[in-house]
Amino acid sequence: AQSVTQLGSHVSVSEGALVLLRCNYSSSVPPYLFWYVQYPNQGLQLLLKYTTGATLVKGINGFEAEFKKSETSFHLTKPSAHMSDAAEYFCAVIAYGNNRLAFGKGNQVVVIP
Amino acid sequence: DTAVSQTPKYLVTQMGNDKSIKCEQNLGHDTMYWYKQDSKKFLKIMFSYNNKELIINETVPNRFSPKSPDKAHLNLHINSLELGDSAVYFCASRAGRFVNTEAFFGQGTRLTVV
């Protein structure tokens, strides 16, 4: 079954610094990859997704991610962190042929003023 | 107009009770899910329905029983609640006939068993 791995549960970043969250996937068939954000006491909101085509995907709030098949990765970046980026971030994968949307363990991002 | 709505938002109940959480989506999706988010924020898939048919049934105690009366609704009934059932439960939906579509989530139901 497909899965994703997110390392480092807590990530601290200074305001204005680069945000980098790592996601590696495992799938025997072409994967479809997603990044979601969860603000406190809220549901999950889609940041961006990779399906097919362009490997560099731009999302909301200035985030982007690059699909690298050779590295089985889909890392999320944002050039300059803002205080409002403090949240929980989840990488997720779904594989062709099934409906199982599987999530990584998440990264809690803390933005330091 | 809320796309995926869950009720109630908060649920506090005693051990041994039976409770239900309701979910409705107005997106016209054919696939719905229940996820459990524990205190460490880990999201674990519990069930998935496609066109009212159960397609994913993870290793979940049989005290948990999902029911889908139609494509727009997926309810979760929990019997004999235990302390370990305390968590946030999320309902989600997606257009499952297209594999590259994202899921839309409800706001969650925070269940506390005392």
Interface residues (C-beta under 8 A of the other chain):
Chain A: S9 Y32 F34 Y36 Q38 N41 Q42 G43 L44 Q45 L46 K49 T51 T52 E88 F90 I94 Y96 G97 N99 R100 L101 A102 F103 K105 G106 Q108
Chain B: V4 T31 Y33 Y35 K40 K41 F42 L43 I45 S48 N50 I55 I56 F90 A92 R94 G96 V99 N100 E102 A103 F104 F105 G106 Q107 G108
